[in-house]
Every structure is written in structure tokens, then in C-alpha cells.
């Protein structure tokens, strides 16, 4: 009888253990809130002919969104010159002896500044050691930003309109595309499947060098070295804890030589757990 009792008690313990294990797995898989990120940057859809007002609004949206312009061109940090009034200043910039581009008009200068940013570098905003001859700004028609010609024109229209001068870029024309069959809505954005996709999706390469991605920015710390440094950055923090906090709360620790408030603090509202794991593991050299 005693043996049967012991077997019964052991069975209960194993049963409780299984319940706890499945409850934990269920919680980690389904109980932790999954934040669905915003759609990765995509080319703005042109719905037929557009008015000037619509095109300017599109440029405003791109400037403050997909273009990631305000990461640097903002009053905070002073990483890049402010762009209010750039359309009115453009003709004078072309006449500057330091200008080495080919633009003949204000519109061409603004476009060139986005596609070949080193054609003219505003004094004090060049890469260190280049005597303001090389711009740290990425080419916005390439890489992770990759604006189309129409998107670039819309940003120019936004600048021109804000400066109170005529919008000279051509407006999109043509018939609106046919609606999706049955009124179906666009599929929800899928989380990044690889670390490289995640780095590009969230614009990391705009400001950082990151493992496994050739394109790189120099406005933020070099993250190809973070695996060796992360564990010693903050007392009491493991390397993984430090990296996660740096993503979710970038001002919690600011690397010497870099300004606070440059990196957006809202990634926690956009990134999924799987994407976080991809980025953290890539930065720390884990498979």
C-alpha cells in the first residue's frame, strides 16, 4: 500500500510539473503581448493624378517617416543642418566656392543634396577629419532608405511649398490603379525573417555599422564591436541586457562621443520579440 501511495504522489508531482511547463510555454508564446510593428518602408503608392497639395503632403509624410530625415535634421543633437528654408537658400549654395556639384537650379540642388550629399557640405557638418568635404549623410535613393524618383520629387515639393516658392517638380499623372478584388485589404506586415532584414527594416544601417550588412552609417556607434564591449558597459548588466536596453531605451546609456536623443525611442512599439532576438543575437555573435 505504501508503495502504491508513493507512486500516486509521484504521479501527482509529475502532473503538476507538466501543467506548469505547458503553462509557461503557453504564456511565453501567447501570453506575452506581441507588438505588431508598422509596415516596413515601402514606396508610396500613387493613386492616379495628384494635386499639388496631395504631392506636398506626401513629401511631408516621407520627410518625417520613411526618409528618416528628422533623425539628424532636427534641433536635437545638432547632427545635421536644419532644413527649414533650404529651398530659398539653394540658389545661393550653388554659387558658394565650396560647391562641387552640377546643379543649375534650386530644385536640382535639393535633389543632388539627397542623392550626392557630399556635393556641398554645410560648414561644421562634414565627417570628422575631412575638412567638411565629405558628408556623413547616406544617399537616400539607395540602401535601406531607397526613395524612388517620385518620392524624392515629393520631398522637394514639400521643401519648395514650405519655403513659399513655386513647386517646380512634375506632379504624378495617370489613371488610378484598379481596386483589389473583393475589396481585400493589404496583408498585415510580416516580421523580419533575418537579422539583415531587421536591421534594414528599422533603419539601423542609416546610423550604424552592423554585422553582416555592407551598407553602413557613421552617425551612431559602430555595432560590429558591441559583442566585445556590451558586457562591460553597465555594472550589473549582462551583454544581452545591455543590448536590449539600448534598443528599447537608447538614452539609458549614451556612448561617449555621441549625443543623446539621436536614436528613436519608440522601437519597443514597433518591434516583435522574434525581431528583437534576431538583432540581439546578431550583435552578440550568436547563431
N, C-alpha and C positions, 0 to 999 in steps of 0.2 A: 504493500500500500504506500509506504514511504517513497519507494522508487517511482510509482505512478504519479504521486504528488509532485515530486521534483521535476518529472518530465512535463507535467502540466504547467508548473511555474515557469520552466524554461521556455515552453511554447508561448506563454503569455509575454515573456520578455522579448522573444524574437518577434512576436506580432507587433508589440509596441514599437520596436526598433524599425520595423518595416514601415509602419504608419508614419513615424517621424521622418524617415528617409524620403518617402514619397511626398510627404507634405512639404519638405524642404525643396525637393526638385520642382514640385508644382509651383511653389512660391517664387523660386528664382526664375522659372521660365514664364510664369503667367502673372505672378503677384506683383513683381516689381514693375512699376509703371514704365511702359515703353514710349518714349517720346518720339513721335513721328517727325522727322526733320522736314524742313522746307525742301521743295524740289531743287535739285542741283541747277546751277545756272544754265539756262538754255537760251537759244536765240529767240528774241522777242518775235511773236507771231504778228505778221502784218495782215490785217483783215481788210484787204481791198484798199481803195483810195483813202488817204488820211488828210485831215485838215492840218493846218499849221499848229493849232492848239493841241491836237492829239499827238503830233510828232514831238512837240516840245515836252509834253507830259511824259512821253515815252523816254526821252532823253533824261529827264529828271529822275525817273524810276531807275534807269540804268546807272546814272551817276551815283545815286545813293544806294544801289543794290549790287547787281551783277558786276559792274565795273570796279567795285571795291575802292573807288576813288577816295572816299572820305576816311579810309584807314590812315591815309597820310596827309591828304589835303584838308586839314581841319585845324582849328585854333589850338587843339590839344596836342602837345608834343613838339610842334614845330618841325615835323619831319620833312615837309614839302611846302612850297609856297601856296597861299590861299588862291583860289581860282575865281573869286568874285571879281568881275571886271576884266577877266582875261580876254574877252572878245574886243574890248575897247583898247587894251594895251597891245594886242597882237601886231598891228601895223608898225608900231614903234620898235617892237622887239626885232623885227626883220631888219631894221636899219642899224641895230646895235653892231659895233665892230666885232663883238664876240660871237655873233650869229654865224653858223656854218652850214645852214640848211639851204633849201632850194625854193622855199615858199615865195610867192609873189603877192599874196593877199592874206588878210586876217584869217579867212576860212582855211586856206591852205596851211597856214602856220599852226593853227589849232590841231588840224588833222595830223600834221607832221609831228607835233609835240607828243601825240598819243602813240604814233607808230614808230617814230625815231626820236625818242626823248633826249638823246644826247646832242641833237642838232643845236639846241640852245639850253644851257643850264643856268637857271637864275642864281646869281651870286650868293654863295653860302649854302647851297643845297646840292652840291655835287658829291660824288663819292670821296671819302677821305683820301688825301694824297694825290688827287687828280687835278688840283687847282681849278675846280669847278668846270672841268672839261668833259666829265663823264657823269651821266645821271644814274642814280640808283633805281629809277622807275623802270618797271618791266614794260615790254611792248604789249599794249593791251589788245592787239589783234592776234596775238599768239598765246601759246601756253594755256594755263588754267583759266585765264580770263577770256581770251578768244572772242572779242567782239567782232561782229560781222560789219561789212561796209555800211549797211543800213543803220545798224546800232551806233556806229561811230558818227554818222551824219546826224542822228537824232541828238546825240550829246552836243555836237556843235550847234545845232539849232537851239538847244537848251541854253547854252552859253550866250549865243547871239541875242536871244529873246531877253535873257536876264540883263544883258548889257544895254538894252534899249536900241539895238541896231537891227537892220533888216535881216531876216533869215534868208540866207543865200543858198543853202543846200537844197537839192531836189527832194520833193516830197514823194513818198511811195505812191504808186498808182496801180490800177488793175482791179480786176473783179475779186470780190471776197471769195475765199475757198468754201466749198460745199460743206454743210454741217455733217457731223459724224452720223452714221446710220443709226436710226432709232434714238437719236439724241443722247448717245452714250457719252459719259464723261471720261475725261482722260484718266488713265490708270494712276493710282497713287504712286508717288516716287519710291523706288526701291532703295534700300540701304546699300552703301558701297560694298562690293564683294572682296576687294583687296585693299591693302594699305595705300597703294598708289592712288586708287580711286578715291579713297577717303581724304588723302592729303590734297588732291585736286578739288574735290567737291567742296571742302570747307576753306579753300583758298590759302592753305598753309604755305604753299610754294611761292605765293606772292611776296612773302616777307622772310621766309626761312629756307635754308638748305636742309633737305630731309633725306633720310636713307632711301635709296632705290629710285629716286626721281632726279633726272638730269637737270630739269628746269629748276632754278633757284633764285630766291630773293636775298637781299642783304640788309633789309631794314630791321630784321629781328635776329636773335641769336642763332648760331649755326647748330641745328639739331642733330647733325650727324655725329656730334661729340657728346650728346647728352647721356648716353648709356654709361660713360665713364665718370660723369660728373653728378648725375642725379642723386645718387645715394649719399653724397656729402654736402648737398646744397642746404638742407634744413635739418638741424639736430632733431633726432627722434623720428624722422621721416625715412621710409624706405624709398628706393629709387622709383618704384611703381606709384607710391603715394604722392611723391613729389610731382611726377609727370601728370597724374590725373588732376591734382590740384591746379597745376599750371594751365591745364586746358580749361577747367571749369571756373577757376578764379585767377586769371592771369596777373592780377595786381598783388596777389598774396606774397609773391617773391619776384622781384624785378632784377634781372641780371645786370651787373654793373656795366655802365656804358650805354644802357638802353633806357628809354623813357617809359613811364607808366602810361596806361590808357591807350596804348597803340593797338594792342590786340583786343578784338571784340570780346566782351564778357558774357555773351549770350549763347555760346556754343552748347551749353547744357540744355538749352531749349530746342536744339536742332539735331543733336547727335544721338544715335541709338547706342545701346550697350555694345552691340556687335561691332559697330564702327569705332567706338572708344577702344575696345580690345584690339582691333586691328592697328590703330595708331600707336597705342601704348606698347604693344609687343614689337612693332617695327622700330620704334625709337629705342627700345631697350635691347634690341638684337635677339628677340625671342621668336621662335617659329610659331 
